[in-house]
Amino acid sequence: MHEETIEAMARAGIFKLRIPKRYGGYESDIQTVVDVLTEIGRGDGSSAWTGQLWLHGAWIVGLFPDAVQEEVFSTPDVRVSALLSPTATAVRTEDGVVVSGQWHFNSGALHSHWDLVNAISITDEGAPKPILALIPMSQLEIIDDWNTSGLRGTGSVTTVAKEVFVPNARVLSITALTQGQSQSALNANLPLYRSPVILTGATLSSVTGLGLAKAALEAFLQRLPGRHIAYTAYDNQAEVQLTHLQVAEAAIKIEEAAFHASHAASLLDTKAASGETWSVEERSRVRLDAALIALRAKEAIDILNTASGGSSVYSSVPIQRIARDVQVLNLNGLLHPNTNLELYGRVLVGLPPNTLYL
């Protein structure tokens, strides 16, 4: 991302949305954040994707001990990247862990102050235990390998840890996080921190697709006046019945994506306010909502991309970038439609979920 984009996001207060008020944050609910990220996605998918990760990373820091929060949030507009893939090991010591390994798809790492990384620690009984370690980005090496077809601006590079010591205060159990356990005394009663970590992350990441789909429709309609359809008798694409069908179908799919975003946000905010226990069906439904946001957005964009003609392949035309970005979004493991449809279906027929990431 360009530095001027990050500076503009900071000036707009984006990085304060999910930070406690005692540090100058806004403690915004999920619906507010969904709306903001959707608007950012209308301008650029990479900015929305990276922004939501920084917001989610800062929110997760609020689950750490209060002393750790003091350290992290002392940096104005602090940016915290976050990863869930357990592709590293953590060796226990008396007062912490020593982490070694690497993490691919580390979005925003090039501009982050801290990194939340997943690693596997071995318990005294010999069982693997996933942990989340908070590491200053300065202690990690960066491999600039993000050469991709879409979401290029996210800078989702690979980060490497070589025997990095992390004190116990900056280590959390993934199992405890998924069960809603927090190490913060000051945040214990804040509704902001009652939402499941995984479901919050899935919802916020998926709405990048909603913003992209809205941008695609706007861009298509802007280019439409005066366009003809090559090698046909149609001099005005806007008067062609096929175009009417395409625009209508795309618009409805965007509305469907917006519905799923609102449904997920409403459930997350309502549960957070009431403190009610989540059922497995509710948890898997939010995962499905996130997947359907991404899927319906892609379907809408695919329709508009098909209708955009040969001139749309030029890099100056937004639809080609939007189409590549939403394709990459739909391949994300946490959002993949097939994975989440299967998960929801398993739960509906009475089988246990086949994932810990709920």
Wavefront OBJ file of the C-alpha trace (Angstrom):
o trace
v 0.000 0.000 0.000
v 1.067 3.572 -0.585
v 2.074 5.536 2.486
v -0.401 8.268 1.545
v -3.240 5.728 1.696
v -2.207 4.627 5.184
v -1.897 8.248 6.303
v -5.370 9.023 4.935
v -6.827 6.039 6.802
v -5.166 7.263 9.993
v -6.521 10.789 9.552
v -10.006 9.361 9.046
v -9.749 7.487 12.340
v -9.951 4.035 10.755
v -7.319 2.504 13.041
v -9.233 3.596 16.161
v -12.450 1.740 15.354
v -11.687 -1.414 17.374
v -9.536 0.049 20.143
v -10.774 0.714 23.719
v -11.862 4.263 24.467
v -9.245 4.631 27.211
v -6.614 4.588 24.452
v -8.490 7.052 22.271
v -10.400 4.388 20.364
v -14.060 4.295 19.374
v -15.050 0.748 20.479
v -17.180 0.537 17.326
v -19.633 -2.316 16.833
v -19.351 -4.773 13.970
v -22.044 -3.135 11.828
v -20.196 0.176 11.888
v -16.929 -1.499 10.920
v -18.662 -3.473 8.151
v -20.067 -0.248 6.712
v -16.684 1.506 6.846
v -14.784 -1.394 5.287
v -17.374 -1.712 2.521
v -16.808 1.920 1.595
v -13.031 1.439 1.591
v -13.511 -1.609 -0.628
v -15.386 0.527 -3.144
v -12.153 2.474 -3.601
v -9.666 -0.375 -3.384
v -9.944 -4.012 -2.353
v -6.383 -4.235 -1.077
v -6.874 -1.271 1.246
v -10.075 -2.760 2.668
v -8.495 -6.187 3.138
v -5.392 -4.849 4.864
v -7.419 -2.388 6.902
v -9.716 -5.074 8.280
v -6.733 -7.174 9.316
v -5.202 -4.251 11.175
v -8.533 -3.588 12.873
v -8.935 -7.227 13.837
v -5.341 -7.444 15.032
v -5.763 -4.389 17.262
v -8.992 -5.860 18.635
v -7.268 -9.153 19.493
v -4.620 -7.202 21.419
v -7.506 -6.135 23.677
v -7.729 -9.770 24.816
v -4.133 -9.745 26.082
v -3.157 -8.645 29.615
v -3.663 -4.940 30.261
v 0.075 -4.300 30.556
v 0.551 -5.633 27.016
v -2.176 -3.326 25.756
v -0.426 -0.380 27.375
v 2.721 -1.275 25.460
v 1.039 -1.777 22.085
v -1.446 1.099 22.166
v 1.178 3.609 23.266
v 1.974 3.874 19.535
v -0.533 6.210 17.854
v -2.541 4.494 15.092
v -0.721 1.259 15.823
v -1.002 -1.417 13.140
v -1.106 -5.075 14.160
v -1.121 -7.850 11.559
v -2.691 -11.191 12.411
v -2.351 -14.754 11.111
v -4.169 -17.961 12.009
v -2.102 -20.557 10.145
v -0.051 -22.605 12.688
v 3.088 -22.908 10.550
v 5.652 -22.432 13.303
v 6.772 -24.079 16.537
v 6.920 -22.606 20.029
v 9.334 -24.139 22.539
v 8.387 -23.488 26.157
v 10.808 -21.819 28.539
v 10.331 -20.802 32.152
v 9.074 -17.316 31.313
v 7.850 -17.563 27.720
v 8.243 -19.359 24.410
v 10.857 -19.392 21.675
v 9.146 -19.213 18.287
v 10.636 -20.443 15.006
v 8.974 -20.793 11.634
v 7.397 -18.796 8.862
v 3.987 -17.519 7.892
v 2.772 -16.928 4.358
v -0.037 -14.499 3.418
v 0.983 -12.010 6.132
v -1.107 -9.101 4.875
v 0.015 -5.650 5.910
v 3.310 -6.875 7.343
v 5.319 -4.303 5.400
v 3.565 -1.492 7.281
v 2.814 -3.150 10.639
v 4.300 -2.473 14.056
v 3.363 -5.864 15.541
v 2.526 -9.349 14.259
v 0.103 -11.816 15.835
v 1.333 -15.241 14.733
v 0.101 -18.769 15.284
v 2.477 -21.504 16.415
v 2.275 -25.009 17.855
v 3.522 -25.590 21.378
v 3.874 -29.051 22.916
v 2.306 -29.578 26.341
v 3.945 -31.550 29.162
v 1.764 -34.492 28.132
v 3.130 -34.331 24.584
v -0.025 -32.960 22.965
v 0.133 -30.136 20.394
v -1.302 -26.846 21.608
v -1.841 -23.905 19.227
v -0.846 -20.541 20.653
v -0.984 -16.946 19.486
v 2.196 -14.927 19.989
v 2.474 -11.143 19.742
v 5.849 -10.194 18.244
v 7.272 -6.808 17.258
v 7.605 -6.760 13.483
v 11.219 -5.595 13.914
v 12.085 -9.040 15.294
v 10.865 -10.860 12.185
v 12.438 -11.253 8.779
v 10.379 -10.460 5.695
v 10.472 -12.348 2.405
v 8.938 -10.150 -0.279
v 7.233 -12.919 -2.261
v 3.762 -11.458 -2.833
v 3.697 -11.701 -6.634
v 0.064 -12.503 -7.293
v -2.830 -12.015 -9.688
v -5.046 -10.135 -7.246
v -5.112 -8.145 -4.008
v -1.568 -7.120 -4.902
v -1.623 -4.044 -2.702
v -2.085 -6.082 0.489
v 1.620 -6.874 0.607
v 0.795 -10.335 1.985
v 4.427 -11.332 2.235
v 6.059 -14.148 4.183
v 7.428 -13.402 7.644
v 10.057 -15.540 9.353
v 10.928 -16.029 13.019
v 14.292 -17.503 13.957
v 14.275 -18.407 17.643
v 12.397 -15.289 18.698
v 11.686 -15.148 22.425
v 8.141 -14.120 23.376
v 7.371 -13.505 27.086
v 4.372 -15.266 28.622
v 2.374 -12.032 28.800
v 2.388 -11.849 24.998
v 1.247 -15.454 24.488
v -2.381 -16.606 24.379
v -3.906 -20.038 23.925
v -5.842 -20.364 20.664
v -8.223 -22.763 22.397
v -8.883 -20.192 25.115
v -9.495 -17.504 22.495
v -12.027 -19.613 20.603
v -13.810 -20.241 23.920
v -14.072 -16.529 24.599
v -11.493 -16.359 27.368
v -9.601 -13.097 27.827
v -6.544 -12.097 29.856
v -7.661 -8.478 30.166
v -9.218 -7.257 33.410
v -10.168 -3.812 32.114
v -11.892 -5.159 28.988
v -13.670 -8.038 30.712
v -17.079 -6.327 30.794
v -16.909 -4.528 27.461
v -19.410 -5.899 24.901
v -16.752 -5.184 22.271
v -14.755 -8.205 23.452
v -17.558 -10.743 23.725
v -17.603 -11.714 20.042
v -15.876 -14.917 18.857
v -12.455 -14.182 17.400
v -12.824 -16.341 14.292
v -16.340 -15.217 13.403
v -15.413 -11.570 13.811
v -12.403 -12.017 11.544
v -14.365 -13.908 8.905
v -17.098 -11.282 8.775
v -14.753 -8.317 8.531
v -12.569 -9.916 5.862
v -15.494 -10.933 3.658
v -16.951 -7.438 3.264
v -13.998 -6.473 1.101
v -15.936 -8.408 -1.543
v -19.081 -6.368 -0.970
v -17.163 -3.139 -1.510
v -15.560 -4.529 -4.654
v -18.926 -5.594 -6.065
v -20.421 -2.150 -5.482
v -17.410 -0.600 -7.175
v -17.805 -2.960 -10.139
v -21.432 -1.968 -10.716
v -20.635 1.735 -10.419
v -17.696 1.434 -12.818
v -19.763 -0.545 -15.328
v -22.582 1.994 -15.355
v -20.109 4.860 -15.737
v -18.615 3.270 -18.872
v -21.966 2.232 -20.329
v -23.180 5.447 -22.069
v -22.194 5.455 -25.713
v -20.718 1.948 -25.703
v -21.630 -0.401 -28.515
v -21.308 -4.174 -28.769
v -18.538 -5.073 -31.203
v -19.371 -7.080 -34.334
v -23.121 -6.656 -33.837
v -25.777 -4.167 -34.961
v -26.138 -2.857 -31.413
v -24.879 0.730 -31.300
v -25.948 1.330 -27.705
v -25.242 -1.381 -25.149
v -27.563 0.311 -22.636
v -30.560 -0.453 -24.885
v -29.816 -4.179 -25.217
v -32.080 -6.582 -23.292
v -29.123 -8.761 -22.344
v -27.504 -5.795 -20.651
v -30.674 -5.169 -18.643
v -30.673 -8.780 -17.458
v -26.989 -8.659 -16.591
v -27.201 -5.416 -14.626
v -30.322 -6.549 -12.766
v -28.837 -9.911 -11.811
v -25.578 -8.318 -10.679
v -27.431 -5.714 -8.603
v -29.544 -8.371 -6.867
v -26.479 -10.469 -6.053
v -24.869 -7.391 -4.509
v -27.994 -6.905 -2.413
v -27.763 -10.544 -1.338
v -24.142 -10.036 -0.302
v -25.193 -6.963 1.685
v -27.925 -8.995 3.392
v -25.424 -11.616 4.564
v -23.078 -8.894 5.813
v -25.910 -7.300 7.785
v -27.080 -10.689 9.098
v -23.648 -11.631 10.381
v -23.003 -8.192 11.883
v -26.411 -8.130 13.575
v -25.884 -11.541 15.145
v -22.400 -10.632 16.345
v -23.520 -7.295 17.801
v -26.685 -8.693 19.394
v -24.819 -11.548 21.061
v -22.079 -9.203 22.247
v -24.610 -6.846 23.825
v -26.565 -9.614 25.578
v -23.681 -11.902 26.486
v -25.724 -14.915 25.371
v -23.970 -18.191 24.611
v -23.377 -19.060 20.977
v -24.770 -22.291 19.554
v -22.731 -24.305 17.078
v -25.383 -23.660 14.424
v -25.130 -19.903 14.962
v -21.366 -20.025 14.741
v -21.375 -22.065 11.538
v -24.051 -19.768 10.084
v -21.821 -16.720 10.487
v -19.039 -18.612 8.724
v -21.553 -19.308 5.944
v -22.630 -15.659 5.830
v -19.001 -14.642 5.337
v -18.586 -17.149 2.513
v -21.774 -16.035 0.774
v -20.732 -12.389 0.928
v -17.584 -13.313 -0.967
v -19.378 -15.689 -3.351
v -22.280 -13.399 -4.278
v -19.838 -10.540 -4.775
v -17.780 -12.666 -7.143
v -20.848 -13.786 -9.058
v -21.957 -10.184 -9.523
v -18.501 -9.076 -10.603
v -18.169 -12.001 -13.024
v -21.406 -10.952 -14.733
v -20.276 -7.346 -15.075
v -16.803 -8.385 -16.178
v -18.277 -10.533 -18.941
v -20.417 -7.620 -20.072
v -17.557 -5.112 -20.083
v -16.072 -5.936 -23.469
v -12.531 -6.292 -24.752
v -11.454 -2.781 -23.800
v -11.916 -3.651 -20.131
v -8.659 -5.621 -20.062
v -6.647 -2.388 -20.019
v -5.129 -1.633 -16.634
v -6.805 1.792 -16.671
v -10.235 0.137 -16.472
v -11.166 -0.822 -12.873
v -13.160 -4.005 -13.612
v -10.084 -6.097 -14.448
v -8.490 -5.277 -11.074
v -11.763 -5.812 -9.234
v -12.276 -9.209 -10.876
v -8.765 -10.349 -9.930
v -9.152 -9.106 -6.371
v -12.459 -10.884 -5.761
v -11.081 -14.111 -7.236
v -8.254 -14.110 -4.705
v -10.697 -13.248 -1.919
v -12.824 -16.300 -2.682
v -9.788 -18.585 -2.460
v -9.127 -17.598 1.149
v -9.403 -20.696 3.335
v -11.595 -19.079 5.987
v -14.025 -17.705 3.375
v -14.038 -20.445 0.737
v -17.694 -21.080 -0.202
v -17.345 -24.851 -0.531
v -15.703 -25.198 2.867
v -18.303 -23.107 4.655
v -21.291 -24.632 2.907
v -20.065 -28.076 3.944
v -19.543 -26.887 7.518
v -23.060 -25.492 7.809
v -24.556 -28.584 6.206
v -22.724 -30.887 8.633
v -24.133 -28.992 11.573
v -27.685 -28.970 10.163
v -27.711 -32.779 9.822
v -26.470 -33.247 13.365
v -22.770 -33.912 12.793
v -20.066 -32.102 14.781
v -18.142 -29.351 12.967
v -14.925 -30.541 11.342
v -12.961 -27.467 12.352
v -11.748 -25.671 15.457
v -12.103 -22.317 13.733
v -15.515 -21.310 15.048
l 1 2 3 4 5 6 7 8 9 10 11 12 13 14 15 16 17 18 19 20 21 22 23 24 25 26 27 28 29 30 31 32 33 34 35 36 37 38 39 40 41 42 43 44 45 46 47 48 49 50 51 52 53 54 55 56 57 58 59 60 61 62 63 64 65 66 67 68 69 70 71 72 73 74 75 76 77 78 79 80 81 82 83 84 85 86 87 88 89 90 91 92 93 94 95 96 97 98 99 100 101 102 103 104 105 106 107 108 109 110 111 112 113 114 115 116 117 118 119 120 121 122 123 124 125 126 127 128 129 130 131 132 133 134 135 136 137 138 139 140 141 142 143 144 145 146 147 148 149 150 151 152 153 154 155 156 157 158 159 160 161 162 163 164 165 166 167 168 169 170 171 172 173 174 175 176 177 178 179 180 181 182 183 184 185 186 187 188 189 190 191 192 193 194 195 196 197 198 199 200 201 202 203 204 205 206 207 208 209 210 211 212 213 214 215 216 217 218 219 220 221 222 223 224 225 226 227 228 229 230 231 232 233 234 235 236 237 238 239 240 241 242 243 244 245 246 247 248 249 250 251 252 253 254 255 256 257 258 259 260 261 262 263 264 265 266 267 268 269 270 271 272 273 274 275 276 277 278 279 280 281 282 283 284 285 286 287 288 289 290 291 292 293 294 295 296 297 298 299 300 301 302 303 304 305 306 307 308 309 310 311 312 313 314 315 316 317 318 319 320 321 322 323 324 325 326 327 328 329 330 331 332 333 334 335 336 337 338 339 340 341 342 343 344 345 346 347 348 349 350 351 352 353 354 355 356 357 358
